[in-house]
Amino acid sequence: MTTILPLGLLDKAISSRVWILMKDDREFEGTLRGFDDFFNMVLENVIELDNGKKNKLEQILLNGTQICLIIPGGEIS
């Protein structure tokens, strides 16, 4: 079995859509453009879901300490 580490998985998700759940219950879906060792992430063409309300954003920088879950290829339903 091949081992893949979290940063390796994210590296494979660059330029792909990801679904991110935050500690404050907000959700983001967007194209992953970059990240660092602290899991801070830059997303483009973003949909933010906050209390049932959808907002479209061109670009966003997410603080890695506030991220609970990252789903490569996921989408907000």
MOQUI-V288951 format. One line per field, one symbol per residue. ss: DSSP state (h for helix, s for strand, l for the rest). psi: psi as a letter, one per 30 degrees, with the letter a starting at -180 (. if undefined). burial: + if it has 24 or more other ideal C-beta (glycine too) atoms within 12 Angstrom, else -. A space follows every 50 residues. Layout:
ss = ???
psi = ???
burial = ???
//
This chain:
ss = lllllhhhhhhhllllssssssllllssssssssslllllssssssssss llsssssssssslhhhsssssslllll
psi = kkkkleeeeeeffkglklkkklfgglkkklkjfllafggkkkklikkkjj hfkkkkkekkjkkfffkekkjkfllk.
burial = ---------+--+--+++++-+---++++++++++---+-++++-++++- ---------+++----+--+++---+-
//
